[in-house]
Amino acid sequence: MTQSAETTRLPGDPTERAALARMIRVDHAGEYGAKQIYAGQLAVLGRSRHGDTLRHMQQQEQHHLDTFSRLIIERRVRPTALLPFWRVAGFALGAVTAAMGSRAAMACTVAVEETIDAHYAAQSAELGEDETVLRALIEEFRAEELEHRDIGLANEAEQAPFYKLLSAVIRTGCKVAIAASERV
């Protein structure tokens, strides 16, 4: 955490250790959910022309998940109790949007990745000089999430039926998932 954040800590604010644990917990949960979203999309679109692209993005999410799984153990952070729910919800979101068509699947990717970009940016800004390794990981993963967003946009995400509504619903769901996973 930044020095100024620690000096302005108010009663009831999480300690630096607790804040870092929340960060790692929610990032682990998010990468787990993202892997499940791609699994759902692949179940529907895996044999389509988008299959290889979806597999590429899922492999990157698996690397992110593996990294946060390692950090969970190394830093002795309790994972979220919501992982079973995120497994089902992530897969369902991926499968439903893919069943709506490849553009809707890509719209899902764009909405999720834009939300994660903002989330990772805020985390990166919050980390102090003593967490340069964690910040570098977050920035590396953030760049790959932006790559996924760009892939979605290049694959006509914005031409999905009801794009704005679909995106808004997915972004809201992501924000709720982030808030819940930090705490539960």
C-alpha contacts under 8 A as a table, 3 or more apart, distances in Angstrom:
res1	aa1	res2	aa2	distance
1	M	5	A	6.59
1	M	6	E	6.92
1	M	16	E	6.32
1	M	20	L	7.86
1	M	126	E	5.57
1	M	127	L	4.23
1	M	128	G	4.24
1	M	129	E	7.78
1	M	130	D	7.80
1	M	131	E	7.57
2	T	5	A	5.23
2	T	6	E	6.51
2	T	126	E	6.01
2	T	127	L	5.63
2	T	128	G	3.99
2	T	129	E	7.17
3	Q	6	E	5.24
3	Q	7	T	6.35
3	Q	128	G	6.72
4	S	7	T	5.13
4	S	8	T	6.18
5	A	8	T	5.30
5	A	9	R	6.23
5	A	126	E	7.96
6	E	9	R	5.21
6	E	16	E	7.32
9	R	13	D	6.12
10	L	13	D	5.44
14	P	17	R	7.83
14	P	18	A	5.51
14	P	19	A	5.73
15	T	18	A	5.05
15	T	19	A	6.08
16	E	19	A	5.08
16	E	20	L	6.17
17	R	20	L	5.16
17	R	21	A	6.11
18	A	21	A	4.99
18	A	22	R	6.19
19	A	22	R	5.12
19	A	23	M	6.23
20	L	23	M	4.94
20	L	24	I	6.23
21	A	24	I	5.23
21	A	25	R	5.91
21	A	75	R	7.84
21	A	77	V	5.55
21	A	78	R	7.69
22	R	25	R	5.00
22	R	26	V	6.00
22	R	182	E	4.86
22	R	183	R	6.95
23	M	26	V	5.44
23	M	27	D	6.13
23	M	123	Q	7.40
23	M	182	E	6.93
24	I	27	D	5.14
24	I	28	H	6.00
24	I	68	F	6.65
24	I	71	L	7.17
24	I	72	I	6.78
24	I	77	V	7.39
25	R	28	H	5.25
25	R	29	A	6.23
25	R	72	I	7.16
25	R	77	V	6.80
25	R	78	R	6.91
25	R	79	P	5.33
25	R	80	T	6.17
25	R	181	S	6.91
25	R	182	E	6.15
26	V	29	A	5.00
26	V	30	G	5.97
26	V	80	T	7.39
26	V	178	I	6.13
26	V	181	S	5.17
26	V	182	E	4.99
27	D	30	G	4.97
27	D	31	E	6.11
27	D	68	F	6.90
28	H	31	E	5.34
28	H	32	Y	6.13
28	H	65	L	5.94
28	H	68	F	5.04
28	H	69	S	6.41
28	H	72	I	7.78
28	H	79	P	7.47
29	A	32	Y	5.00
29	A	33	G	6.10
29	A	79	P	7.52
29	A	80	T	6.73
29	A	83	L	6.58
29	A	86	W	7.60
29	A	181	S	6.63
30	G	33	G	5.02
30	G	34	A	6.07
30	G	178	I	7.33
31	E	34	A	4.94
31	E	35	K	6.15
31	E	61	E	5.94
31	E	62	Q	7.43
31	E	64	H	6.24
31	E	65	L	5.09
32	Y	35	K	5.26
32	Y	36	Q	6.42
32	Y	61	E	7.82
32	Y	62	Q	7.87
32	Y	65	L	5.95
32	Y	83	L	7.66
32	Y	86	W	7.52
32	Y	87	R	7.44
33	G	36	Q	5.03
33	G	37	I	6.22
33	G	86	W	5.46
33	G	87	R	6.19
33	G	89	A	7.84
33	G	90	G	5.10
33	G	91	F	7.87
34	A	37	I	4.99
34	A	38	Y	6.39
34	A	58	Q	7.71
34	A	61	E	6.51
34	A	90	G	6.72
35	K	38	Y	5.32
35	K	39	A	6.24
35	K	58	Q	5.64
35	K	61	E	5.61
35	K	62	Q	6.29
35	K	65	L	7.97
35	K	90	G	7.84
36	Q	39	A	4.85
36	Q	40	G	6.23
36	Q	86	W	7.86
36	Q	87	R	5.92
36	Q	88	V	7.82
36	Q	90	G	4.91
36	Q	91	F	4.72
36	Q	94	G	7.37
37	I	40	G	5.18
37	I	41	Q	6.27
37	I	90	G	4.53
37	I	91	F	4.76
37	I	92	A	7.26
37	I	93	L	6.10
37	I	94	G	4.21
37	I	95	A	7.38
38	Y	41	Q	4.91
38	Y	42	L	5.92
38	Y	54	L	6.44
38	Y	55	R	7.57
38	Y	57	M	7.58
38	Y	58	Q	5.63
38	Y	91	F	7.33
38	Y	94	G	5.99
39	A	42	L	5.06
39	A	43	A	6.14
39	A	58	Q	7.47
39	A	91	F	6.14
39	A	94	G	7.03
39	A	95	A	7.90
40	G	43	A	5.12
40	G	44	V	6.76
40	G	90	G	7.40
40	G	91	F	4.36
40	G	92	A	6.25
40	G	93	L	7.11
40	G	94	G	4.30
40	G	95	A	4.14
40	G	96	V	7.82
40	G	98	A	7.66
41	Q	44	V	5.40
41	Q	45	L	5.78
41	Q	46	G	7.16
41	Q	54	L	7.51
41	Q	91	F	7.64
41	Q	94	G	4.55
41	Q	95	A	4.86
41	Q	96	V	7.93
41	Q	97	T	7.38
41	Q	98	A	5.20
41	Q	105	A	6.81
42	L	45	L	4.90
42	L	46	G	4.10
42	L	47	R	7.83
42	L	51	G	6.46
42	L	54	L	6.65
42	L	55	R	7.41
42	L	95	A	7.73
43	A	46	G	5.79
43	A	95	A	6.75
44	V	47	R	7.89
44	V	95	A	6.14
44	V	98	A	6.00
44	V	99	A	6.39
45	L	48	S	5.15
45	L	49	R	7.98
45	L	50	H	6.61
45	L	51	G	5.96
45	L	98	A	6.51
45	L	102	S	7.43
46	G	50	H	6.96
46	G	51	G	4.19
46	G	52	D	7.55
46	G	54	L	7.55
46	G	55	R	7.99
47	R	50	H	7.60
47	R	51	G	5.56
48	S	51	G	5.41
49	R	52	D	7.24
50	H	53	T	5.31
50	H	54	L	6.14
50	H	102	S	7.63
51	G	54	L	5.19
51	G	55	R	6.11
52	D	55	R	5.03
52	D	56	H	6.13
53	T	56	H	5.11
53	T	57	M	6.39
54	L	57	M	5.19
54	L	58	Q	6.07
55	R	58	Q	4.96
55	R	59	Q	6.07
56	H	59	Q	5.19
56	H	60	Q	6.49
57	M	60	Q	5.18
57	M	61	E	6.31
57	M	148	H	6.62
58	Q	61	E	4.97
58	Q	62	Q	6.11
59	Q	62	Q	4.94
59	Q	63	H	6.36
60	Q	63	H	5.10
60	Q	64	H	6.36
60	Q	144	E	7.52
61	E	64	H	4.96
61	E	65	L	6.06
62	Q	65	L	4.94
62	Q	66	D	6.01
63	H	66	D	5.06
63	H	67	T	6.21
64	H	67	T	5.16
64	H	68	F	6.31
64	H	141	F	6.80
65	L	68	F	5.19
65	L	69	S	5.93
66	D	69	S	5.00
66	D	70	R	6.22
67	T	70	R	5.17
67	T	71	L	6.35
68	F	71	L	4.85
68	F	72	I	6.04
69	S	72	I	5.07
69	S	73	I	6.60
70	R	73	I	5.30
70	R	74	E	6.12
71	L	74	E	4.91
71	L	75	R	5.68
71	L	76	R	7.79
71	L	77	V	7.80
72	I	75	R	5.59
72	I	76	R	5.65
72	I	77	V	4.83
72	I	78	R	6.89
72	I	79	P	6.90
73	I	76	R	5.00
73	I	77	V	6.59
74	E	77	V	7.96
80	T	83	L	6.13
80	T	181	S	5.58
80	T	182	E	7.32
80	T	183	R	7.53
80	T	184	V	5.48
81	A	84	P	7.57
81	A	181	S	7.89
81	A	184	V	5.87
82	L	85	F	5.25
82	L	86	W	6.19
82	L	181	S	6.76
82	L	184	V	6.87
83	L	86	W	4.96
83	L	87	R	6.06
84	P	87	R	5.11
84	P	88	V	6.65
85	F	88	V	5.38
85	F	89	A	5.97
86	W	89	A	4.93
86	W	90	G	5.44
87	R	90	G	5.42
87	R	91	F	6.14
88	V	91	F	5.31
88	V	92	A	5.98
89	A	92	A	5.09
89	A	93	L	6.02
90	G	93	L	5.16
90	G	94	G	6.22
91	F	94	G	5.17
91	F	95	A	6.04
92	A	95	A	5.09
92	A	96	V	5.83
93	L	96	V	5.31
93	L	97	T	6.08
94	G	97	T	5.45
94	G	98	A	6.03
94	G	105	A	6.79
94	G	108	C	7.60
95	A	98	A	5.07
95	A	99	A	5.99
96	V	99	A	5.03
96	V	100	M	6.36
97	T	100	M	5.03
97	T	101	G	6.70
97	T	102	S	7.82
97	T	104	A	5.25
97	T	105	A	4.75
97	T	108	C	6.76
98	A	101	G	5.05
98	A	102	S	5.66
98	A	103	R	7.99
98	A	104	A	6.31
98	A	105	A	4.60
99	A	102	S	7.82
99	A	105	A	8.00
100	M	103	R	7.93
100	M	104	A	5.87
100	M	105	A	7.39
101	G	104	A	5.40
101	G	105	A	6.39
101	G	160	A	7.97
102	S	105	A	4.96
102	S	106	M	6.15
103	R	106	M	5.04
103	R	107	A	6.04
103	R	155	N	6.84
103	R	156	E	5.67
103	R	157	A	4.71
103	R	158	E	7.45
103	R	159	Q	6.49
103	R	160	A	4.80
104	A	107	A	4.79
104	A	108	C	6.16
104	A	157	A	6.28
104	A	160	A	4.99
104	A	161	P	7.13
104	A	163	Y	7.50
105	A	108	C	5.08
105	A	109	T	6.43
105	A	157	A	7.52
106	M	109	T	4.90
106	M	110	V	6.20
106	M	151	I	7.90
106	M	152	G	4.49
106	M	153	L	7.15
106	M	155	N	6.67
106	M	156	E	7.24
106	M	157	A	4.79
107	A	110	V	5.05
107	A	111	A	6.17
107	A	152	G	6.45
107	A	153	L	7.64
107	A	157	A	4.28
107	A	158	E	6.46
107	A	160	A	6.64
107	A	163	Y	6.73
107	A	166	L	7.59
107	A	167	S	6.60
108	C	111	A	5.23
108	C	112	V	6.11
108	C	157	A	7.95
108	C	166	L	7.61
108	C	167	S	6.65
108	C	170	I	6.82
109	T	112	V	5.26
109	T	113	E	5.93
109	T	148	H	6.94
109	T	149	R	6.20
109	T	152	G	6.06
110	V	113	E	5.24
110	V	114	E	5.98
110	V	148	H	7.28
110	V	149	R	4.51
110	V	150	D	7.55
110	V	152	G	5.62
110	V	153	L	6.87
110	V	157	A	7.19
110	V	167	S	7.81
111	A	114	E	5.34
111	A	115	T	6.33
111	A	149	R	7.81
111	A	167	S	5.18
111	A	168	A	7.56
111	A	170	I	6.20
111	A	171	R	5.64
112	V	115	T	5.27
112	V	116	I	6.22
112	V	170	I	6.76
112	V	171	R	6.19
112	V	174	C	6.69
113	E	116	I	4.93
113	E	117	D	5.94
113	E	145	E	5.50
113	E	146	L	6.44
113	E	148	H	6.85
113	E	149	R	5.57
114	E	117	D	5.04
114	E	118	A	6.49
114	E	145	E	7.98
114	E	146	L	7.30
114	E	149	R	6.80
115	T	118	A	5.39
115	T	119	H	6.25
115	T	171	R	6.11
115	T	174	C	6.93
115	T	175	K	7.42
116	I	119	H	4.82
116	I	120	Y	5.93
116	I	142	R	7.52
116	I	145	E	7.32
117	D	120	Y	5.26
117	D	121	A	6.03
117	D	142	R	5.77
117	D	145	E	6.76
117	D	146	L	6.79
118	A	121	A	5.06
118	A	122	A	6.24
119	H	122	A	5.32
119	H	123	Q	6.35
120	Y	123	Q	5.00
120	Y	124	S	6.02
120	Y	138	I	6.28
120	Y	139	E	7.31
120	Y	142	R	6.21
121	A	124	S	5.14
121	A	125	A	6.25
121	A	139	E	7.73
121	A	142	R	7.67
122	A	125	A	5.20
122	A	126	E	6.24
123	Q	126	E	5.05
123	Q	127	L	6.39
123	Q	135	R	7.97
123	Q	138	I	7.93
124	S	127	L	5.46
124	S	135	R	5.39
124	S	138	I	6.68
124	S	139	E	7.07
127	L	130	D	7.84
127	L	131	E	6.05
127	L	132	T	7.75
127	L	135	R	6.64
128	G	131	E	5.64
128	G	132	T	7.33
129	E	132	T	5.68
131	E	134	L	5.39
131	E	135	R	6.14
132	T	135	R	4.98
132	T	136	A	6.03
133	V	136	A	5.12
133	V	137	L	6.33
134	L	137	L	5.12
134	L	138	I	6.20
135	R	138	I	5.07
135	R	139	E	6.09
136	A	139	E	5.09
136	A	140	E	6.06
137	L	140	E	5.05
137	L	141	F	6.13
138	I	141	F	5.17
138	I	142	R	5.89
139	E	142	R	4.87
139	E	143	A	6.22
140	E	143	A	5.29
140	E	144	E	6.59
141	F	144	E	5.06
141	F	145	E	6.17
142	R	145	E	5.01
142	R	146	L	6.24
143	A	146	L	5.09
143	A	147	E	6.26
144	E	147	E	4.83
144	E	148	H	6.34
145	E	148	H	5.01
145	E	149	R	6.35
146	L	149	R	4.90
146	L	150	D	6.16
147	E	150	D	5.05
147	E	151	I	6.19
148	H	151	I	4.99
148	H	152	G	6.23
149	R	152	G	5.07
149	R	153	L	6.26
150	D	153	L	5.02
150	D	154	A	6.05
151	I	154	A	5.03
151	I	155	N	6.19
152	G	155	N	5.09
152	G	156	E	6.74
152	G	157	A	5.51
153	L	156	E	5.46
153	L	157	A	5.10
153	L	158	E	6.60
154	A	157	A	7.37
156	E	159	Q	5.33
156	E	160	A	7.15
157	A	160	A	5.54
157	A	163	Y	7.49
158	E	163	Y	5.85
159	Q	163	Y	6.73
160	A	163	Y	5.11
162	F	165	L	5.44
162	F	166	L	5.93
163	Y	166	L	5.14
163	Y	167	S	5.90
164	K	167	S	5.16
164	K	168	A	6.07
165	L	168	A	5.13
165	L	169	V	6.20
166	L	169	V	5.29
166	L	170	I	6.23
167	S	170	I	5.17
167	S	171	R	6.00
168	A	171	R	5.15
168	A	172	T	6.11
169	V	172	T	5.21
169	V	173	G	6.19
170	I	173	G	5.01
170	I	174	C	6.17
171	R	174	C	5.05
171	R	175	K	6.26
172	T	175	K	5.13
172	T	176	V	6.26
173	G	176	V	5.13
173	G	177	A	6.10
174	C	177	A	4.97
174	C	178	I	6.11
175	K	178	I	5.07
175	K	179	A	6.28
176	V	179	A	5.22
176	V	180	A	6.11
177	A	180	A	5.15
177	A	181	S	5.91
178	I	181	S	5.25
178	I	182	E	6.21
179	A	182	E	5.47
179	A	183	R	6.91
180	A	183	R	5.57
180	A	184	V	5.86
181	S	184	V	5.39
